[in-house]
Amino acid sequence: MTELDCSPYSARLLELAARLPRVPRRDLHGFLAAARTAADALPAPLAGTLDDFRADGNRNGYLLLRGLPVEEDDALPRTPDSTPAPVDRPLLNQEAMLAIVGRRLGLHTGYRELRSATVYHDVYPSPGAHYLSSETSETLLEFHTEMAYHVRQPNYVLLACSRADHERTAATLVGSVRKALPLLPDAVRDRLFDRPLPCCVDVAFRGGADDPGALANVKPLYGDPRDPFLGYDRELLAPRDAADIEAVTVLSKALDEVREAVYLIPGDLLVVDNFRTTHARTPFVPRWDGKDRWLHRVYIRTERNGQLSGGERAGDVVDFVPRR
């Protein structure tokens, strides 16, 4: 399953959201602990869909939950224009959904160097944003596996929509390795499998936008050769050998061929399998009127691929460790 209509469960989800602390950032660990209890009480069809996706994902590499509770537009605050969110900001419905759905999947994780080490991120357009930043709007945010260069790479990226862009032209693009793999010649698969390639580190984890930063080593394909994981970043992956460059180019074209566009609208929650996909966002034009596109983002880690060593809690913040 790729898409689930959750509108029949709206009343139940609002009831579960009402059990959560009203000001989540005052005690995020406690808030997410309460969300774990709520996650155990999700309606069976939604719980089963999340459990199935957690167990083995799907061919498309994402799960789209539609029709979740969201405030009417006039009841929402203005779309943010700064980060991080105020500690005393009251809980929004889509933040509650990210908490409950995320805890069914794993542990919410913050990254020390990213967004002031916060766990919940507001994603909104910002004038003059770096072209690699999620806050850019009028340029294409290119295909990337989130933090492919990080040892503690999140297993899932969750995006929940409180406001769409005005024209509803912004698309989240998802390219699945399960769909792209059959398009790759055997020689390309063999070349890229388990082969560490140089990858630049994202600006958020460097000393500044002009700092070239340390290089990590990222394997474009790894794991089970018949059903591999994907590590890909169109802007940051930097192969040097001519044969590696050609193989990555073929992989890149295959991902473009299989990509799917998801247009997020209020009440949507997108779960991206960050070990089997790469994702991007198409340009859109903000109006800077306080009602521009507003998403909420969290990163989820699970025990898969050694992402957890034991003793972690939902809401923990981890330090940067580059892949070697």
Backbone as numpy.savetxt, mean C-alpha at the origin, in Angstrom:
# Nx Ny Nz CAx CAy CAz Cx Cy Cz
-11.41 -14.20 -5.59 -12.25 -12.99 -5.59 -11.38 -11.75 -5.59
-11.77 -10.76 -6.40 -11.02 -9.50 -6.47 -11.80 -8.34 -5.86
-13.13 -8.39 -5.92 -13.94 -7.27 -5.44 -15.10 -7.79 -4.60
-15.36 -7.11 -3.48 -16.46 -7.49 -2.59 -17.28 -6.25 -2.25
-18.58 -6.34 -2.47 -19.50 -5.28 -2.08 -19.83 -5.44 -0.60
-19.39 -4.48 0.20 -19.58 -4.56 1.65 -20.78 -3.75 2.13
-21.52 -3.13 1.22 -22.65 -2.30 1.65 -23.70 -3.07 2.45
-23.92 -4.38 2.19 -24.90 -5.09 3.04 -24.47 -5.19 4.50
-23.19 -4.96 4.78 -22.69 -5.10 6.14 -22.45 -3.74 6.80
-22.97 -2.68 6.20 -22.65 -1.33 6.66 -23.03 -1.12 8.12
-24.23 -1.53 8.50 -24.67 -1.30 9.88 -23.77 -2.04 10.86
-23.43 -3.28 10.53 -22.56 -4.05 11.41 -21.17 -3.42 11.51
-20.64 -2.93 10.40 -19.32 -2.31 10.40 -19.32 -1.01 11.20
-20.39 -0.25 11.11 -20.48 0.97 11.92 -20.56 0.61 13.41
-21.24 -0.47 13.73 -21.31 -0.92 15.12 -19.92 -1.30 15.62
-19.14 -2.01 14.80 -17.78 -2.39 15.20 -16.89 -1.16 15.33
-17.05 -0.21 14.41 -16.24 1.01 14.47 -16.54 1.80 15.74
-17.78 1.76 16.19 -18.18 2.50 17.40 -17.53 1.93 18.66
-17.02 0.70 18.59 -16.35 0.11 19.75 -14.91 0.59 19.90
-14.40 1.25 18.88 -13.00 1.66 18.91 -12.85 3.00 19.63
-11.69 3.25 20.23 -11.44 4.57 20.81 -11.65 5.68 19.80
-12.20 6.78 20.25 -12.59 7.86 19.36 -11.41 8.70 18.88
-10.30 8.69 19.60 -9.13 9.49 19.21 -7.96 8.51 19.08
-7.78 7.90 17.92 -6.86 6.76 17.79 -5.41 7.09 18.05
-4.96 8.30 17.73 -3.54 8.61 17.81 -3.05 8.87 19.23
-3.95 9.03 20.18 -3.53 9.22 21.57 -2.92 7.95 22.15
-3.42 6.82 21.74 -2.89 5.53 22.20 -3.08 4.55 21.04
-2.19 4.61 20.07 -2.38 3.82 18.87 -2.30 2.32 19.14
-1.40 1.92 20.03 -1.33 0.49 20.36 -2.65 -0.01 20.95
-3.22 0.77 21.86 -4.50 0.39 22.44 -5.62 0.40 21.42
-5.60 1.39 20.54 -6.60 1.49 19.48 -6.55 0.26 18.57
-5.35 -0.15 18.17 -5.22 -1.30 17.27 -5.48 -2.62 17.98
-5.25 -2.67 19.29 -5.63 -3.86 20.05 -7.16 -4.01 20.06
-7.87 -2.89 20.22 -9.34 -2.93 20.16 -9.81 -3.33 18.77
-9.06 -2.89 17.74 -9.42 -3.24 16.37 -9.26 -4.74 16.13
-8.28 -5.37 16.79 -8.12 -6.82 16.65 -9.35 -7.55 17.16
-9.88 -7.10 18.29 -11.10 -7.71 18.83 -12.26 -7.52 17.86
-12.37 -6.31 17.29 -13.43 -6.04 16.31 -13.27 -6.89 15.07
-12.01 -7.12 14.66 -11.76 -7.92 13.45 -12.26 -9.34 13.60
-12.26 -9.84 14.84 -12.78 -11.20 15.08 -14.29 -11.27 14.92
-14.95 -10.12 14.92 -16.41 -10.09 14.85 -16.91 -9.59 13.49
-16.04 -9.54 12.48 -16.47 -9.12 11.15 -17.53 -10.05 10.59
-18.44 -9.54 9.75 -19.38 -10.43 9.07 -18.65 -11.56 8.35
-19.20 -12.75 8.40 -18.50 -13.93 7.89 -18.05 -13.81 6.44
-18.86 -13.28 5.52 -18.39 -13.20 4.14 -17.16 -12.30 3.99
-17.13 -11.19 4.72 -15.98 -10.29 4.66 -14.77 -10.92 5.34
-14.97 -11.51 6.50 -13.87 -12.17 7.20 -13.27 -13.28 6.36
-14.12 -14.09 5.73 -13.63 -15.18 4.91 -12.86 -14.70 3.69
-13.32 -13.62 3.08 -12.63 -13.05 1.92 -11.23 -12.57 2.32
-11.13 -11.90 3.45 -9.83 -11.42 3.92 -8.91 -12.58 4.28
-9.46 -13.59 4.93 -8.64 -14.75 5.31 -8.12 -15.48 4.07
-8.95 -15.61 3.05 -8.52 -16.27 1.82 -7.43 -15.47 1.13
-7.58 -14.15 1.11 -6.58 -13.31 0.47 -5.27 -13.36 1.23
-5.35 -13.38 2.53 -4.14 -13.47 3.35 -3.43 -14.80 3.13
-4.20 -15.85 2.93 -3.61 -17.18 2.79 -2.85 -17.34 1.48
-3.42 -16.82 0.37 -2.78 -17.08 -0.92 -2.97 -15.97 -1.94
-3.48 -14.82 -1.53 -3.67 -13.74 -2.49 -4.64 -14.14 -3.58
-4.46 -13.55 -4.76 -5.23 -13.94 -5.94 -4.43 -13.58 -7.19
-4.94 -13.92 -8.34 -4.20 -13.72 -9.58 -3.96 -12.24 -9.88
-4.91 -11.39 -9.50 -4.81 -9.97 -9.82 -3.94 -9.19 -8.84
-3.66 -9.78 -7.68 -2.75 -9.14 -6.74 -3.36 -8.09 -5.85
-4.67 -7.95 -5.88 -5.32 -6.96 -5.01 -6.71 -7.42 -4.66
-7.23 -6.83 -3.60 -8.61 -7.04 -3.16 -9.24 -5.68 -2.97
-10.39 -5.46 -3.58 -11.09 -4.18 -3.48 -12.38 -4.37 -2.70
-12.46 -3.70 -1.55 -13.68 -3.69 -0.74 -14.44 -2.41 -1.04
-15.66 -2.54 -1.48 -16.47 -1.37 -1.86 -17.66 -1.25 -0.91
-18.16 -0.01 -0.80 -19.37 0.21 -0.01 -19.16 0.20 1.48
-17.93 0.46 1.94 -17.68 0.56 3.38 -18.23 1.89 3.91
-18.49 1.98 5.20 -19.03 3.23 5.75 -18.05 4.39 5.58
-18.56 5.51 5.13 -17.77 6.72 4.98 -18.68 7.91 5.24
-18.13 8.96 5.84 -18.92 10.15 6.12 -19.39 10.82 4.82
-20.52 11.49 4.89 -20.91 12.36 3.78 -19.84 13.44 3.61
-19.65 13.89 2.40 -18.53 14.79 2.11 -18.57 16.04 3.00
-19.74 16.59 3.21 -19.84 17.82 4.00 -19.53 17.58 5.47
-19.59 16.33 5.91 -19.29 16.02 7.31 -17.81 15.74 7.53
-17.04 15.61 6.45 -15.61 15.37 6.57 -14.87 16.68 6.84
-13.74 16.63 7.53 -12.88 17.81 7.60 -12.35 18.15 6.21
-11.71 19.31 6.10 -11.03 19.65 4.86 -9.95 18.62 4.57
-9.72 18.36 3.30 -8.60 17.51 2.93 -7.33 18.10 3.50
-6.49 17.30 4.16 -5.30 17.85 4.81 -4.35 18.52 3.82
-3.56 19.43 4.34 -2.51 20.05 3.53 -1.17 20.00 4.25
-1.10 19.19 5.32 0.17 19.01 6.03 0.14 17.64 6.70
1.32 17.19 7.07 1.46 15.89 7.73 2.46 16.02 8.87
2.34 15.26 9.96 1.33 14.24 10.22 0.01 14.83 10.70
-1.01 13.99 10.79 -2.30 14.44 11.29 -2.19 14.84 12.76
-2.99 15.79 13.21 -2.98 16.15 14.63 -3.30 14.94 15.51
-2.63 14.84 16.65 -2.84 13.71 17.55 -4.28 13.65 18.02
-4.94 14.80 18.15 -6.30 14.81 18.70 -7.38 14.74 17.63
-7.03 14.44 16.37 -8.06 14.36 15.33 -8.97 13.17 15.60
-10.29 13.38 15.65 -11.21 12.27 15.92 -11.17 11.22 14.80
-11.55 10.01 15.17 -11.54 8.88 14.25 -12.52 9.11 13.10
-12.06 8.82 11.90 -12.90 8.83 10.70 -13.30 7.40 10.36
-14.42 7.24 9.69 -14.91 5.90 9.39 -13.91 5.08 8.59
-13.27 5.69 7.61 -12.34 4.92 6.79 -11.07 4.56 7.57
-10.69 5.39 8.54 -9.59 5.02 9.42 -9.98 3.82 10.28
-11.23 3.78 10.72 -11.71 2.63 11.48 -11.68 1.37 10.63
-12.08 1.49 9.36 -12.07 0.33 8.48 -10.64 -0.16 8.24
-9.70 0.76 8.10 -8.30 0.37 7.94 -7.79 -0.36 9.18
-8.25 0.05 10.33 -7.83 -0.61 11.56 -8.36 -2.03 11.62
-9.65 -2.21 11.38 -10.28 -3.52 11.55 -9.84 -4.48 10.44
-9.90 -4.02 9.21 -9.47 -4.87 8.09 -7.99 -5.20 8.21
-7.19 -4.19 8.55 -5.75 -4.41 8.68 -5.41 -5.42 9.75
-6.12 -5.39 10.86 -5.82 -6.34 11.94 -6.27 -7.76 11.59
-7.21 -7.89 10.68 -7.55 -9.24 10.20 -6.41 -9.81 9.36
-5.63 -8.90 8.72 -4.55 -9.33 7.85 -3.21 -9.46 8.56
-2.95 -8.62 9.56 -1.64 -8.66 10.21 -1.43 -7.48 11.13
-0.22 -6.94 11.13 0.18 -5.88 12.06 0.45 -4.58 11.32
-0.22 -3.52 11.74 0.07 -2.18 11.22 1.49 -1.80 11.62
2.22 -1.24 10.67 3.63 -0.92 10.92 3.95 0.49 10.43
4.69 1.23 11.26 5.22 2.52 10.85 6.71 2.39 10.54
7.23 3.33 9.79 8.65 3.32 9.39 9.29 4.60 9.89
10.38 4.45 10.64 10.99 5.55 11.39 11.20 6.78 10.52
11.68 6.56 9.31 12.09 7.68 8.46 10.94 8.24 7.62
9.77 7.62 7.67 8.68 7.96 6.77 7.54 8.64 7.52
7.13 9.80 7.02 5.98 10.53 7.56 6.06 10.70 9.07
7.23 11.17 9.54 7.43 11.44 10.97 7.17 10.22 11.84
7.47 9.03 11.30 7.35 7.76 12.02 5.90 7.45 12.42
4.95 7.96 11.66 3.55 7.69 11.95 3.10 6.41 11.25
2.00 5.83 11.75 1.47 4.59 11.20 0.35 4.86 10.21
-0.50 5.82 10.52 -1.57 6.24 9.60 -1.06 7.41 8.76
-1.20 7.30 7.45 -0.78 8.37 6.55 -1.97 8.94 5.81
-2.10 10.26 5.81 -3.03 10.92 4.90 -2.32 11.07 3.56
-2.99 10.70 2.49 -2.43 10.83 1.14 -3.28 11.86 0.40
-2.66 12.96 0.03 -3.37 14.10 -0.55 -2.41 14.83 -1.48
-2.92 15.61 -2.42 -2.02 16.36 -3.31 -1.34 17.49 -2.56
-0.09 17.74 -2.92 0.67 18.81 -2.28 1.45 19.57 -3.34
1.35 20.90 -3.39 2.09 21.66 -4.40 3.59 21.44 -4.24
4.26 21.22 -5.36 5.71 21.09 -5.33 6.22 19.79 -4.76
5.35 18.77 -4.64 5.79 17.49 -4.09 6.83 16.84 -4.99
7.77 16.10 -4.39 8.78 15.38 -5.16 8.07 14.38 -6.08
8.60 14.19 -7.29 7.92 13.35 -8.27 7.82 11.89 -7.85
8.61 11.46 -6.88 8.52 10.09 -6.37 7.59 9.98 -5.17
7.02 11.10 -4.73 6.20 11.12 -3.53 4.74 10.82 -3.86
4.04 10.17 -2.91 2.61 9.93 -3.09 1.81 11.22 -3.08
2.43 12.34 -2.66 1.73 13.62 -2.62 1.76 14.35 -3.96
2.51 13.81 -4.93 2.45 14.40 -6.25 1.06 14.14 -6.85
0.65 14.94 -7.82 -0.69 14.76 -8.38 -0.70 14.87 -9.90
0.00 15.85 -10.46 -0.11 16.12 -11.89 0.93 15.40 -12.73
1.68 14.49 -12.11 2.59 13.62 -12.84 2.28 12.17 -12.46
2.66 11.25 -13.34 2.45 9.84 -13.09 3.36 9.37 -11.96
2.80 8.74 -10.96 3.60 8.07 -9.93 3.85 6.67 -10.47
5.11 6.38 -10.86 5.44 5.19 -11.63 5.28 3.90 -10.81
5.25 2.79 -11.55 5.14 1.48 -10.93 6.25 1.26 -9.90
5.86 0.77 -8.74 6.82 0.45 -7.69 6.22 -0.57 -6.74
7.05 -1.51 -6.31 6.73 -2.36 -5.17 7.13 -1.57 -3.93
6.18 -1.34 -3.05 6.44 -0.46 -1.90 7.61 -0.98 -1.06
8.64 -0.12 -0.96 9.82 -0.42 -0.14 10.46 -1.75 -0.50
10.59 -2.03 -1.79 11.24 -3.27 -2.23 12.67 -3.36 -1.72
13.27 -2.23 -1.38 14.67 -2.14 -0.94 14.81 -2.33 0.57
13.70 -2.52 1.28 13.67 -2.54 2.75 13.53 -3.97 3.24
14.38 -4.39 4.18 14.27 -5.73 4.76 12.90 -5.95 5.37
12.31 -4.91 5.94 11.01 -5.03 6.58 9.91 -4.47 5.67
10.00 -4.82 4.43 9.01 -4.43 3.43 7.60 -4.86 3.86
6.60 -3.98 3.74 5.26 -4.39 4.15 4.69 -5.46 3.22
3.93 -6.37 3.80 3.27 -7.39 2.99 2.08 -6.83 2.23
1.39 -5.88 2.85 0.21 -5.28 2.21 0.27 -3.76 2.34
-0.19 -3.10 1.28 -0.46 -1.66 1.31 -1.97 -1.50 1.26
-2.53 -0.81 2.25 -3.97 -0.59 2.30 -4.25 0.88 2.05
-5.14 1.15 1.10 -5.55 2.51 0.75 -7.07 2.61 0.88
-7.53 3.52 1.73 -8.96 3.73 1.92 -9.30 5.14 1.47
-10.42 5.28 0.79 -10.79 6.57 0.18 -11.91 7.25 0.96
-11.63 8.48 1.41 -12.67 9.34 1.96 -13.19 10.32 0.92
-12.27 10.78 0.04 -12.66 11.67 -1.06 -11.94 11.24 -2.33
-12.66 11.20 -3.43 -12.04 10.99 -4.74 -11.60 12.34 -5.30
-10.77 12.31 -6.34 -10.47 13.56 -7.04 -11.73 14.05 -7.74
-11.79 15.34 -7.99 -13.02 15.95 -8.49 -13.51 15.31 -9.79
-12.61 15.10 -10.73 -13.00 14.54 -12.02 -13.04 13.01 -12.02
-12.57 12.42 -10.93 -12.49 10.96 -10.80 -11.69 10.33 -11.95
-10.56 10.95 -12.23 -9.67 10.43 -13.26 -8.45 9.73 -12.67
-8.18 9.91 -11.38 -7.02 9.29 -10.75 -7.24 7.79 -10.61
-6.36 7.02 -11.21 -6.45 5.56 -11.13 -5.25 5.00 -10.41
-5.49 4.03 -9.54 -4.40 3.23 -8.97 -4.19 2.05 -9.91
-2.99 1.95 -10.47 -2.66 0.87 -11.40 -1.97 -0.25 -10.64
-2.35 -1.47 -10.91 -1.76 -2.63 -10.24 -1.30 -3.62 -11.31
-0.03 -4.02 -11.23 0.52 -5.03 -12.12 0.92 -6.25 -11.33
0.31 -7.40 -11.63 0.51 -8.63 -10.86 1.55 -9.52 -11.53
2.49 -10.04 -10.74 3.49 -10.95 -11.28 2.84 -12.26 -11.72
1.75 -12.66 -11.09 1.09 -13.89 -11.50 0.50 -13.77 -12.91
0.11 -12.57 -13.30 -0.39 -12.37 -14.65 0.74 -12.09 -15.64
1.81 -11.47 -15.16 2.92 -11.11 -16.06 3.84 -12.29 -16.35
3.96 -13.21 -15.40 4.94 -14.29 -15.54 4.79 -15.09 -16.84
3.56 -15.45 -17.26 3.44 -16.22 -18.50 3.93 -15.46 -19.74
4.07 -14.14 -19.65 4.52 -13.34 -20.78 6.04 -13.27 -20.87
6.74 -13.77 -19.85 8.19 -13.68 -19.82 8.82 -14.91 -20.46
9.74 -14.73 -21.39 10.50 -15.87 -21.92 11.27 -16.56 -20.79
11.51 -17.86 -20.97 12.22 -18.61 -19.95 13.57 -17.99 -19.63
14.25 -17.46 -20.64 15.57 -16.87 -20.42 15.50 -15.66 -19.51
14.42 -14.89 -19.63 14.25 -13.70 -18.77 13.94 -14.15 -17.35
13.07 -15.13 -17.20 12.77 -15.64 -15.86 14.06 -16.13 -15.19
14.83 -16.91 -15.94 16.06 -17.47 -15.37 17.05 -16.36 -15.01
17.11 -15.33 -15.83 18.05 -14.24 -15.59 17.69 -13.46 -14.32
16.41 -13.21 -14.11 15.97 -12.35 -13.02 15.71 -13.09 -11.72
15.53 -14.41 -11.80 15.16 -15.13 -10.58 16.35 -15.21 -9.62
16.08 -14.77 -8.39 17.07 -14.81 -7.30 18.34 -14.03 -7.63
18.23 -13.06 -8.53 19.39 -12.26 -8.93 19.31 -10.88 -8.26
20.18 -10.58 -7.30 20.14 -9.25 -6.66 20.65 -8.18 -7.61
19.83 -7.14 -7.80 20.19 -6.02 -8.66 20.25 -4.74 -7.83
21.12 -3.81 -8.20 21.20 -2.55 -7.46 19.87 -1.79 -7.52
19.49 -1.22 -6.40 18.26 -0.44 -6.34 18.52 0.76 -5.44
18.23 1.95 -5.96 18.37 3.16 -5.14 17.31 3.13 -4.02
17.57 3.89 -3.01 16.65 3.97 -1.87 15.78 5.21 -2.04
14.52 5.08 -1.73 13.57 6.19 -1.88 14.01 7.41 -1.08
13.62 8.58 -1.56 14.05 9.84 -0.95 13.71 9.92 0.53
12.60 9.29 0.94 12.19 9.37 2.34 13.22 8.72 3.27
13.99 7.77 2.73 14.94 7.05 3.55 16.38 7.54 3.32
16.53 8.62 2.58 17.86 9.20 2.35 18.05 10.40 3.26
19.19 11.07 3.06 19.47 12.27 3.83 18.84 13.52 3.26
18.04 13.38 2.20 17.41 14.52 1.55 17.20 14.21 0.08
16.41 15.02 -0.59 16.04 14.74 -1.97 17.25 14.73 -2.91
18.31 15.49 -2.57 19.47 15.56 -3.44 20.56 14.55 -3.08
20.34 13.78 -2.03 21.31 12.78 -1.60 21.07 11.50 -2.39
22.07 11.00 -3.12 21.85 9.78 -3.90 21.52 8.58 -3.04
21.94 8.64 -1.77 21.57 7.58 -0.84 22.29 6.28 -1.08
22.11 5.36 -0.16 22.73 4.05 -0.27 21.97 3.20 -1.28
22.67 2.26 -1.86 22.05 1.29 -2.74 21.67 0.05 -1.94
20.53 -0.52 -2.27 20.14 -1.82 -1.75 20.27 -2.83 -2.89
20.07 -4.09 -2.58 20.03 -5.13 -3.59 18.64 -5.75 -3.60
17.99 -5.73 -4.73 16.62 -6.20 -4.86 16.56 -7.30 -5.91
15.88 -8.39 -5.58 15.69 -9.49 -6.54 14.34 -9.29 -7.23
14.33 -9.08 -8.55 13.05 -8.88 -9.24 12.09 -10.07 -9.11
12.63 -11.30 -9.14 11.83 -12.50 -8.95 12.52 -13.38 -7.93
11.75 -13.90 -6.97 12.36 -14.75 -5.94 11.27 -15.56 -5.26
11.69 -16.53 -4.45 10.73 -17.40 -3.78 10.56 -18.70 -4.54
9.32 -19.04 -4.84 8.99 -20.24 -5.61 9.12 -19.93 -7.09
9.99 -20.60 -7.84 10.15 -20.28 -9.27 8.85 -20.40 -10.06
7.94 -21.27 -9.60 6.67 -21.45 -10.32 5.64 -20.38 -9.95
5.84 -19.72 -8.83 4.90 -18.70 -8.35 5.69 -17.66 -7.55
6.54 -16.91 -8.22 7.51 -16.07 -7.51 6.91 -14.81 -6.93
7.65 -14.24 -5.98 7.38 -12.89 -5.50 8.06 -11.90 -6.45
7.64 -10.64 -6.34 8.12 -9.59 -7.23 8.77 -8.47 -6.44
9.93 -8.00 -6.90 10.56 -6.80 -6.36 10.89 -5.87 -7.52
10.13 -4.80 -7.68 10.28 -3.98 -8.89 10.00 -2.52 -8.57
10.82 -1.63 -9.07 10.60 -0.20 -8.96 11.14 0.47 -10.21
10.24 1.01 -11.00 10.63 1.56 -12.31 11.61 2.71 -12.19
11.50 3.51 -11.15 12.38 4.67 -10.99 13.68 4.32 -10.28
13.65 3.34 -9.38 14.78 3.13 -8.47 15.63 1.91 -8.80
15.06 0.90 -9.44 15.85 -0.28 -9.79 16.88 0.13 -10.85
18.14 -0.20 -10.60 19.23 0.35 -11.42 20.21 -0.74 -11.88
19.74 -1.69 -12.72 20.67 -2.72 -13.20 21.79 -2.10 -14.04
22.97 -2.71 -13.98 24.12 -2.15 -14.68 24.54 -3.00 -15.87
24.43 -4.32 -15.71 24.81 -5.23 -16.78 23.79 -5.14 -17.92
24.27 -5.19 -19.16 23.38 -5.05 -20.32 22.30 -6.12 -20.35
22.67 -7.35 -20.00 21.68 -8.43 -20.00 20.63 -8.23 -18.91
21.04 -7.69 -17.77 20.09 -7.39 -16.70 19.15 -6.26 -17.12
19.70 -5.24 -17.76 18.88 -4.12 -18.22 17.81 -4.62 -19.20
18.21 -5.47 -20.13 17.27 -6.00 -21.11 16.20 -6.85 -20.44
16.60 -7.69 -19.50 15.63 -8.56 -18.81 14.63 -7.73 -18.01
15.10 -6.70 -17.31 14.19 -5.84 -16.55 13.25 -5.09 -17.49
13.74 -4.70 -18.66 12.88 -4.04 -19.65 11.75 -4.95 -20.10
12.07 -6.21 -20.32 11.03 -7.17 -20.72 10.02 -7.35 -19.59
10.49 -7.45 -18.35 9.59 -7.55 -17.20 8.71 -6.31 -17.11
9.30 -5.16 -17.31 8.55 -3.90 -17.23 7.43 -3.86 -18.26
7.72 -4.29 -19.48 6.69 -4.29 -20.53 5.58 -5.29 -20.20
5.96 -6.43 -19.64 4.94 -7.42 -19.26 4.01 -6.87 -18.19
4.57 -6.17 -17.20 3.75 -5.59 -16.14 2.81 -4.53 -16.71
3.28 -3.76 -17.68 2.40 -2.78 -18.33 1.25 -3.47 -19.06
1.54 -4.59 -19.68 0.52 -5.29 -20.46 -0.59 -5.84 -19.58
-0.28 -6.21 -18.36 -1.28 -6.86 -17.51 -1.87 -5.91 -16.47
-1.45 -4.67 -16.48 -1.88 -3.75 -15.42 -3.39 -3.55 -15.44
-3.94 -3.32 -14.27 -5.36 -3.01 -14.11 -5.49 -1.65 -13.44
-6.52 -0.92 -13.81 -6.78 0.40 -13.24 -7.94 0.30 -12.24
-7.71 0.81 -11.04 -8.74 0.85 -10.00 -9.01 2.31 -9.67
-10.23 2.74 -9.85 -10.62 4.11 -9.56 -11.30 4.14 -8.20
-10.58 4.64 -7.21 -11.09 4.62 -5.85 -12.13 5.72 -5.64
-13.25 5.35 -5.04 -14.31 6.28 -4.71 -14.56 6.19 -3.20
-15.23 7.19 -2.62 -15.47 7.14 -1.18 -16.15 5.84 -0.75
-15.60 5.24 0.31 -16.10 3.96 0.78 -15.33 2.77 0.26
-14.33 3.01 -0.59 -13.48 1.94 -1.10 -12.29 1.72 -0.18
-11.86 0.47 -0.07 -10.61 0.12 0.60 -9.90 -0.89 -0.30
-8.71 -0.53 -0.73 -7.91 -1.36 -1.64 -6.79 -2.02 -0.85
-6.72 -3.36 -0.93 -5.64 -4.12 -0.32 -4.72 -4.60 -1.44
-3.49 -4.12 -1.44 -2.51 -4.48 -2.48 -1.54 -5.50 -1.89
-1.39 -6.64 -2.57 -0.41 -7.65 -2.17 0.97 -7.15 -2.60
1.73 -6.63 -1.64 2.96 -5.92 -1.96 4.14 -6.85 -2.27
3.94 -8.17 -2.14 4.99 -9.11 -2.52 4.73 -9.74 -3.89
3.58 -9.45 -4.47 3.28 -10.03 -5.78 2.89 -8.98 -6.82
2.99 -7.71 -6.47 2.55 -6.68 -7.41 3.50 -5.48 -7.39
3.27 -4.65 -8.37 3.79 -3.29 -8.38 2.60 -2.38 -8.63
2.62 -1.18 -8.09 1.46 -0.31 -8.28 1.90 1.11 -8.63
0.98 1.88 -9.16 1.25 3.24 -9.63 -0.02 4.07 -9.47
0.08 5.36 -9.79 -1.11 6.23 -9.77 -1.03 7.20 -10.94
-2.14 7.32 -11.67 -2.18 8.22 -12.82 -2.37 9.66 -12.35
-2.01 10.65 -13.20 -2.13 12.06 -12.80 -3.59 12.49 -12.62
-3.76 13.54 -11.82 -5.04 14.21 -11.71 -4.77 15.67 -11.37
-5.80 16.50 -11.52 -5.63 17.95 -11.34 -6.36 18.41 -10.07
-5.62 18.79 -9.03 -6.27 19.29 -7.81 -6.90 20.67 -8.03
-7.86 21.00 -7.19 -8.46 22.34 -7.21 -8.03 23.17 -6.02
-7.39 22.56 -5.03 -6.92 23.25 -3.83 -8.07 23.97 -3.13
-9.21 23.29 -3.05 -10.42 23.88 -2.47 -10.82 23.23 -1.15
-9.94 22.42 -0.59 -10.27 21.72 0.65 -11.03 20.43 0.45
-11.36 20.11 -0.81 -12.11 18.89 -1.09 -11.41 18.04 -2.15
-10.08 18.15 -2.21 -9.32 17.33 -3.14 -9.24 15.89 -2.65
-8.70 15.05 -3.51 -8.58 13.62 -3.23 -7.91 13.38 -1.86
-8.52 12.47 -1.07 -8.02 12.19 0.27 -8.11 10.70 0.52
-6.95 10.07 0.56 -6.85 8.66 0.91 -6.19 8.53 2.27
-6.40 7.38 2.89 -5.72 7.01 4.13 -4.93 5.74 3.84
-3.67 5.71 4.28 -2.80 4.58 3.96 -2.20 3.98 5.22
-2.17 2.65 5.26 -1.42 1.94 6.29 -0.64 0.81 5.63
0.43 0.41 6.30 1.24 -0.72 5.87 1.04 -1.86 6.86
0.88 -3.07 6.32 0.64 -4.25 7.15 1.75 -5.26 6.92
2.32 -5.77 8.03 3.28 -6.88 7.94 2.67 -8.14 8.54
3.07 -9.28 7.99 2.67 -10.58 8.51 3.94 -11.42 8.70
3.74 -12.67 9.08 4.89 -13.54 9.28 5.50 -14.02 7.96
4.84 -13.76 6.84 5.34 -14.23 5.56 6.70 -13.63 5.24
7.60 -14.44 4.68 8.93 -14.00 4.27 9.76 -13.45 5.42
9.50 -13.92 6.62 10.32 -13.51 7.75 10.15 -12.06 8.15
9.01 -11.46 7.82 8.80 -10.05 8.15 8.62 -9.83 9.65
8.23 -10.87 10.36 8.06 -10.76 11.81 8.99 -11.76 12.50
9.59 -11.34 13.58 10.50 -12.21 14.31 9.93 -12.67 15.64
8.78 -12.10 16.04 8.15 -12.45 17.31 8.20 -11.28 18.28
7.11 -11.05 18.97 7.05 -9.98 19.96 6.59 -8.64 19.42
6.37 -8.52 18.09 5.92 -7.24 17.55 4.46 -6.99 17.89
4.10 -5.70 17.92 2.72 -5.30 18.15 2.25 -4.47 16.98
0.95 -4.50 16.72 0.38 -3.59 15.75 0.61 -2.15 16.22
1.15 -1.33 15.37 1.46 0.05 15.71 2.92 0.30 15.99
3.74 -0.75 15.95 5.18 -0.56 16.15 5.79 0.19 14.97
6.89 0.87 15.26 7.64 1.61 14.24 9.01 0.94 14.09
9.43 0.69 12.86 10.67 -0.04 12.61 11.68 0.88 11.92
12.95 0.55 12.09 14.05 1.31 11.49 14.37 0.78 10.10
15.02 1.62 9.31 15.38 1.23 7.95 16.57 0.27 7.94
16.40 -0.83 7.22 17.47 -1.78 6.99 17.45 -2.13 5.50
18.44 -1.73 4.73 18.42 -2.02 3.29 18.65 -3.50 3.00
18.04 -3.99 1.95 18.30 -5.36 1.50 19.71 -5.45 0.97
20.39 -6.53 1.29 21.77 -6.74 0.85 21.88 -8.01 0.03
